[in-house]
Amino acid sequence: MRIAIALAGALALAGCGASAPLKPPAGASMPTAPYGAQSEPTADELLRRDALAAPERSVELRRRSEERQDDPFDLPPE
């Protein structure tokens, strides 16, 4: 019984995915063009993130334990 409920829930969630291109709802319009832009941005352009909005992580693995530096703002609760 639980498996059937879980399977039905998974199928319902899978059907929620958007398969059509994005467009504004009826009666609404796309946002106006930003100041200095030549044309209004499309939905795909609005969803695209700049490199500064999503920077790549710098992952440096620690090879051994290191003592933390003293933090003057790490105060005990009052």
Secondary structure by P-SEA (a helix, b strand, c coil): caaaaaaaaaaaaaaccccccccccccccccccccccccccccccccccccccccccbbbbbcbbbbbcccccccccc
